[in-house]
């Protein structure tokens, strides 16, 4: 083996170790320590395995790409919140022979696109197909991600028990190490929140928050830990405004707000939780101070940006409801996502996950956003989102 090939293989093995522990921030630090030529050599592979890391600009959707290239471009578009273009790239990836071996994550990508556009039945179909492929290849981390994605679908569709079961499965399948632990506690708390198990949700959120703080004590700029802290904090707010009978609202630590000021503007993983946090603060103000509520909804819209169509329109409609003004802005953008035509996965036998295929799942998606008008009706739509 030549020295260059040996060095490349060595770097791949080191990154793979961190990837198996979910330590994406450490991967970025490791890659940043390498020379420019090695970074360029590693970048196509990193773009594929990390999924959410963009390398260069998104290609034109009509460009002829290999399956793994189209898959990578699909994830780039997905994390830029361009779900229609992501759908086109993922669809392109699965048209090629043996794509399951080289672009496995295209199946997960389609599941995520359908989740974010409200086509939940198609999202589940592709999630189950992805799980079947990951099992065949014995990719344990991929199987864990598949259950997490399946849980999100059930969560948004108000199937709380099924969501909790899938989140718990994902948690137990996660590799050793704390790279993903805080996130998993946040996710399980979301399902418990919908089940009105407030105390159990609070315990998990406190645990998640402490893990994030411990990581930030070691590295105050750990963006993964900051994102996780943001997720646990926003869930505390929604826990408190849910008014569960007999539940004493949890105190939100002011120190966390100070820590979250360290979140980088380039951290694309925090635009949604920061926006959802402002929506929660706005909902909490609806009964006492409509002006302050509007201010929070405006901040939420700033965090989301128009490309996060469903989240942005939820905040915009809440803001308009404060002054009893109906809004039809953004309907065209929502309708474009509603009218997306899902494709079906290849025929496959569902064995291990047959239970999840049988769960009754409505396909109304985000349509309630177009009909809810009062602040109370709109506030109740929080369960459509990953909260």
N, C-alpha and C positions, 0 to 999 in steps of 0.2 A: 504494500500500500504506500502510495506517495505521501510525502509529508503534508501536502495540501489536503488530500483526501482524509488523512488521519485526523488533522486538525478540525476539518468540517464535521467528521463523525463524532469527535470528542465534544464539540460545541452542541451538536444535536442531542447527545446523551445527557449533557448537563442541563439543557433546557427541558428535556423530557422529564427529568427527575422533578424539577420545579412544577412542571405542568401537572404531573400526577398528584402533587400536593395542593394544586389550585393556587399556587403562589405566582400569579400573573405579574404582580408589581416587581417581584424579584427577577422575573424573566426580562422585564424591560431594563432593569438595572444591569443585568448581566450582558445583554446585547449592547447597551450603551457603552460598556467598557471595552468593546471590541473595535478593531480598526474599521475604517469605512468600507474597505473591500470585502471583509468578512461579513459585515452587516448586509451589504448588497447581495452577497451570495446566499445568506440565510433568509432574506426578506420574503421571497415567494412561499417558502415552507412555513414561515411564521404567520404569514397572512392567512394561510389555510388552517393551521392548527389553533390559532388564537381566535379566529372567526371575526372578532370585533376590531381588528387592527387593519386600518386601511393602508395599502401600499400604493402611493400614487393616486391618480384620479380614476374615477369610475369610467370604464370603457363605454363607448356607444353600444346600445343594446343590439344593434345589427351586426356588430363585429363578430367574426367567426372565432370562437374560443374553444380550447380543449375543455373537457368536462370539469377538471379541477380548477381551471382558470375561471370558468363561468361560475363555479361554486364560490370561489373567493370573491369575485365581483358581486355576486348576489349578497354575500354577507356585508360587503362594503356599503352597498346601497341600503341594506336593511338597517345598519347602524347609522346611516344618514337619514333614516325615517322615510325613505323613498320606497314604499312597499310595492308599488306597481312595477317599478323597474327591478326590484329584487325578485319579484315573482317571475319576470321575464328571464332573468339570468338563471335562476334555479330551474326553470322549465327547460331552458336551453341545455343545462348541464345533464339532465336526466334523459335527454334524447339520444345520448351516445352509448355505444356498447360498453358493458362492464363498468358503467358509472358507479355502481354500488361499491366497487373496490377502490376507486380513485376519488370519488366525490360523494362519499357516504353522507356528509353533512348537508347535502342538498335536500335530503328528505326532512331533516330537522328544520332547515331553512323554510321550506314550504309550510311545515306545521306552524312555525312562528309567524310567518306572514299571514296565514289564515287566522291565527289567534288575534293578531293586532288589527285585523280588518273585520272581525266578528263572524267569520265563517267557521264556527266551532266544530261542527260535525266533520268537515273536511280536515280541520286541524287535528282532531283526534285520530282520524284514519291515517294521516301521514305520521303522526307520533307513534302509533302502534307499529307501522311499517318500519320506521327508523329503529325502534326497539328490537324488532325481529332481526334486522341487519346487524345491529351492534352485538346482539347475543351470538350470532353466527361467527362473528369475528372475535368474540370474547374480549370486547373493548369495555371493561368495567366502568371506566369513567364516562364513556359515551352512554352506557345504559343508565347511569345515575342522572346524566343530563336529560335523557329521554323521559325519565319519570318526573323530573322537575318540570319539564315542559308540559307533560300531560296533566300534572297537578295544577298548573296555571290555567289551563283550559277549564278544568272542573271548577276552579276557584271563581273565575269570571262568570261561569254559567250557574253559580249558586249551588253547586254540588259540593258542599263543604266537607262532608265525611269522606267522600272519594278523594278530594284534594288533599286532605290531611293524610290519608293512607299513602298516597303517592309521594307526598313530601317526605314522610317518614321512611319510605323505601329508598328514596334518593339519598337521604341522610345516612342510612346504614350502609349504602353502597359506596359512599364517598371514600376516597383513599385516606389513609392515616395522615394526620397533620391538621392544622387549624386554618388552612388557607380558605376553606369554604364553610367552616363551621358556623361562624356568626351569621352568614347569609342564610344557611339552612334553618337556624333558629328563627330568623325573621319570617321566613316563608311559612314555617309551621304555625307561627303566631297568627299569620293572616287567616289560616283556616280555622283556628280556634276562635278568632275574633268573630267570624261569620257564624260559628256555632254557639255564640254567646257564652263561651267559656273564658270570661274575662280574666280571672285570676291566673289560669294556666298560661294564657297569652302573655300576661304581664311578666310572669316568671321567665319565660323564654326571651322576652325583649330585654329584660334586665341582664340576663346572661349574655345575650348577643352584644349589648352595649358595653359590658365589661370587657369582653374579648377584644372589641374594637379599641377601647381605651388602652388596654395593655399593649396592643400593637402600635398604637400611636405614641405611647411612652417611649418605645424603642425607636420609632421613626415618625416624627410629627407630620411628615409629608406623604405618608403611605396612603395613596389615593384609593386603594381597594378598601382599606379600613375606614377611611372617611366616607366612602360611598355606603358601606354597611352601617355605619353610625347614622347616616342620614336616613336610611331605610328604617332602622329601629325607632328613631325619633318620630318620624311621620306616623308610624303605626301607633305610638303612644298617643298622639293627638287624635287619631281616629278612634282609638279605644276609649278615650275620654269623652268624645262627643257622641258616642253610641248610646250613652245613658242606660247601661245594663242595670237591671234591678238589683239592688243590694251591693253594687260595686262602688267603692270609693276611688274616684279618679286618681290615677298615678301622677306624681309630680314629675314634670319634665325638667331635667337638670339644665340650669342656665349655662353650665360649663360646656355642654355639648354644642350649644349655639356658637360659642367662641371657637371651639375646635373646628366647626364646619366652615368657618371663614377661611380655613386653609385649603378648601377645595379649589382645585385648579379650574380655570375657565375652559381648559382643554379636556377636562374629564367628562367625556360624553356619557358616562354611566350615571351621572348625577342630575341631568336635566329633568328627568321624570320625577325622581323623589323630591327634589327641591321644589318643583312645581306642585306636586301633590301635598307637600307640607304647607305651602301657602294656601291651597284650596281648603285644607282642614282648618287653618286659622281663620279663613274667611267664613266658613260655615259656622264656626264657634261664635262669630260676631253677629250673625244674622238677626238674632233676637234682640240685641241691644244697640248695635251701632252699624247701620247699613253703609254709612260712608267708609268706615274702617274695613268692612267686609269687601266693598268694592276695591279698595286699595290692595287688599290681599289677593283678590282675584286677578287684578291687573298685573301684580308681580308674578302670579302663577303663569299667566299668558306669556310674560316675558321669558320665564324659564323654559316653558314648553316650546314656544315658537310655532308658527303656522304649520310646519311640516309634521309635527306630532298632532295629526288632525283631530283625533277623538279627544285627547286630553285638552288640547287648546280650545276646542269647541265647547267642552264641558265647562271650562273656566269662563269662556266668553258668555255662555248662556246664564251662568250663575250671576255674573256681573250685570247683565241686562235685566235679570229678574229683580235685582235690588231696586230698580227704578220703574218696575212694572212695564218694561219695554220688551216686546218680542223682537227676536232677531232671526233673519233668514240668511245672514252671512255665513259662509262656510258650508252651506247645504250642498253645493256642487261638489266640493272636495270630499264630503262624506259619501255622497251618492256614487262617486267614482270608485270608492273602496267597497261600498255595498254591492256594486254591480260587477265586481271582479268575479270571473267565472272560474271556480276551483276545478282543478283536475284531480282525478282519482289515482291513488297509488296502484302499482301492479298487484295482481291478485296474489294473496299469500294466506297461509293458514295461521290463524291466531290461536295459540295454545296457552302459553304462559299468562297472557294478558286478556284472556277471553272475558273475564269479569268486567274489565273496563270498557270493552266493546258493547256490553249489554246495558250500560247505564243510560237511561233516557236523557237525551241532551237536546235542548231546544236550540234553534238556530237563528234566534232573533238578533243576536249580536248587539250592536250599538244602536239599533233603531229607536229605543226609548229616548235617546238624545234628541230626536226630532219631534217628539210629542210632549215631553215634560215641559211645563211652563213656570210653575210656581217655585219659589226658592226651596220649599220643602220637597217637592217632587224631584227637583234637580239634585238636591243634596243627597237624596236616597240612592242616587245612581253611583255612589262611590264603589258599590260592589261590582260594577262592571270593570273596574281597574285593578291592577296588581297591587292591592293594598292589604 
